[in-house]
Amino acid sequence: MNTVTPETILTESDIDELTRWRQDLHRHPDLSGDETATAERVVSMLKRCAPDSILTGLGGHGVAAVYEGQAPGPSVLLRCELDGLPIAELNAKLPHCSVIQGRGHLCGHDGHMAIIAAMARWLDRNRPTHGRVILLFQPAEEDGSGARAVIADPRFAELSPDYSFSLHNFPGLPMGAAVLSAGPMNCASRGMKVTLTGRTAHASQPENGNSPTPVLARLLTELPKLNQSDDAADPDFARVTVTHARLGKPAFGITPGRADLWFTLRTQKNSGMVDLVAKAEGSVEQLAQEAGLTHEISYHDVFDHCENNADATRILDTSLSQANIPRTKAELPMRGSEDFGRFGTRSKAAMFLLGSGEETASLHNPDFDFPDELIPLGAAVFANALKQLCYADTGTQTPS
């Protein structure tokens, strides 16, 4: 089987055009659930690459390009993300700095899209001989709702991937070096919002009210005591992080009657999350009842854990070697969450990390920018994975 390398997968013209396209995406970031303009840019690009079909509005603003092989075979999904972040970019000297105030592509999703766009060009020149290739531009990854919505879309059942692959660039790792391992890749997490309601009173007569202040103070110290282990590789890993607290109104004459607390719960796997949620809810309920307060709990930004399937990992492992991508090490699973894990419930799924530089700003930093030199590297890995699954041994066309 002929293999694909970063040097051969794209022409210089391809790289120039994809770089400009990526930088245009960087200038115009859309937030989770509001990716209309980005999706339109994606569709315009895909139409030039002659897929057999393009699905739009998938799970919101998702876009999928489908390339059909002539013979039966596996369906293989390659996934990237559409959304940026509600963070103001501080890269004023960057020619392609975000032009939308308060928004930035500061996680590299613009670069991930460019890699999958490169795959559309490659597939246009190298049609699969069997099976099906699906290029998915997924909405709303940053808040954890996108993968769930895509899978719930009735049209996704028609795609029904057997394998799903993705990547994420990762600052702190050597440029262009990869991390891949079977097993847990990203932790499960969810935002827990607690509302405590008592009764206001005049500040001179606090005994006439029921302030949630003491319970707020207790929860701020008690819930973090549920932490277990600092090592996400420990199956018992559990972490509660305080992210926001608000008490009453900003007034000197009123004792508060309401408090809002936000926590992030994090565990290695979904099973651990069930246990952590039960303990956290029990603490809230007990303290609220003891103080005569009512309470409400809601959950937001819910992410399942992400786990690499052994068979899918072996395919990526071979692909990395074929693309001459060096390996490096990182602590796995990552504490950070990734909603790609939901595709693992429907297919054999695996993702890998691709180093974006040891001196690069961290993900979600206001000065992060995706390094364009990763575009042909990521594309070459995906192309080799497809060669193993959707191609007879007929060789690969060179770019033209």
Secondary structure by P-SEA (a helix, b strand, c coil): cccccccccccaaaaaaaaaaaaaaaacccccccaaaaaaaaaaaaaaacccccccccccbbbbbbbbccbbbbbbbbbbbccccccccccccccccccccccccccaaaaaaaaaaaaaaaaaacccccbbbbbccccccccccaaaaaaacaaaaaacccbbbbbbbbccccccbbbbbccccbbbbbbbbbbbbbbbccccccccbbbaaaaaaaaaccccccccccccccccbbbbbbcccccccccccccccbbbbbbbbbcccaaaaaaaaaaaaaaaaaaaaaacccbbbbbcccccbbbbbaaaaaaaaaaaaaabbbbbbccccccccccaaaaaaccbbbbbbbbccccccccccccccccccaaaaaaaaaaaaaaacccccccccccc
